[in-house]
């Protein structure tokens, strides 16, 4: 895995900075990000299915440090849209649209991580 990997979804400069050139640690870090996103996806789906704003809030809150530290741009944007939909009381009417957008972004991020780690 070359040191200068570029990403559409992750600020790889942050990953490189934290791994300090240790490629094994870089792989572990990317796997930890993937695990966090997978858990988010499961909890978010549960919140969407149950139409439970608290579950959605908790899911966003738990992943926020990972999103912030590694600047998971696309994921951050779609989570922010979901938060805005809840605040504007529009989540019910736009639930399916939001879930589709969220799933696409999360799956794209996970696919990119798995490609980088193989």
C-alpha positions, 0 to 999 in steps of 0.5 A, a space after each residue: 500500500 503506497 504512502 500517498 493513497 488518495 481518497 474521495 471519502 477520507 482525509 488520508 493525510 490524517 491516516 498517514 499522520 497517525 500511522 507515522 509510516 507504519 503500514 500495518 498500523 495504517 491498515 488497522 486504522 482503516 479497518 477501525 474506521 470501517 468497523 465504526 461505519 459498519 456499526 453506524 450503518 446497522 444502528 442507522 438502519 435500526 433508527 430508520 426502520 423504527 422511525 426513532 430519532 433517538 437511535 439516529 441521534 445516538 448513532 451519529 453521536 457515536 461516530 462523530 469523533 471518527 467522522 471529524 478526525 478523519 474528515 469523512 466528508 461525504 458521510 459527514 454531509 449526509 449525516 448532517 442532512 439527516 440531522 437537519 431533516 429531523 430538526 425541520 420535522 421532515 424526516 418522515 416524508 423523506 425517510 426513504 430518500 435519506 436512507 438511500 443516500 446514506 446507504 450509498 455514501 456508507 457503502 462507497 466509503 466501506 468499498 474504498 476502505 476495503 480496496 485500500 486494505 487489499 
